[in-house]
Structures are given as structure tokens and as C-alpha cells.
Amino acid sequence: MVNINAQLKTNKVLEVEQLFKEFKNVFAWTYKYLKNIPPKLAQHRIELETTIPLAHQARYRLNPNYATIVK
């Protein structure tokens, strides 16, 4: 499944779909195809400043009406 921006015009969506179909052997469609790629290239990392303290926020109580829904 591929998500395409809903704000694109219909003709652009069709172009993107055609592109994916034409070059489907180029894209990694599952993690199985990423086996030989170094994780450094495939993973997203956020570098944090070590000199800045981390912010801790107090937890909010869950609304009792939603407690039965969220478990």
C-alpha cells in the first residue's frame, strides 16, 4: 500500500502511480529488501544537545469516561 498526497491533482496521482508501477523493482516494498543496507543509512536519528537538560512534564489524568476505551 502506498499513500499519495490527497492534495495532488488527479493527473499527477496517475503519473505517480504509473511511476511506481514502472519502477517497482527499484523500491524496497518490505523490510526484507533492506537486509543488506547499513542501518545508518535507513534509520532516522535526532541528534540532541547534551548540554541542554531534558524537559519533564507532569502526566495528565485520563478522563474517566475514556478509561474503559483506552487500555
C-alpha angles and dihedrals in degrees: 000000000000124000114216123192109271091214093066118105116253094252091053091049089053090049091052092047090050090049092053092048093047095048100030091130091061098058126076102234096180137021088256089075092053095062098110096041115101111248089231089069098043103040127081115228131187113208110216125203108248093206094060116080118234117254117239120197127196115251118250121228115250115244106257090227089064098040093091092050098047115058 
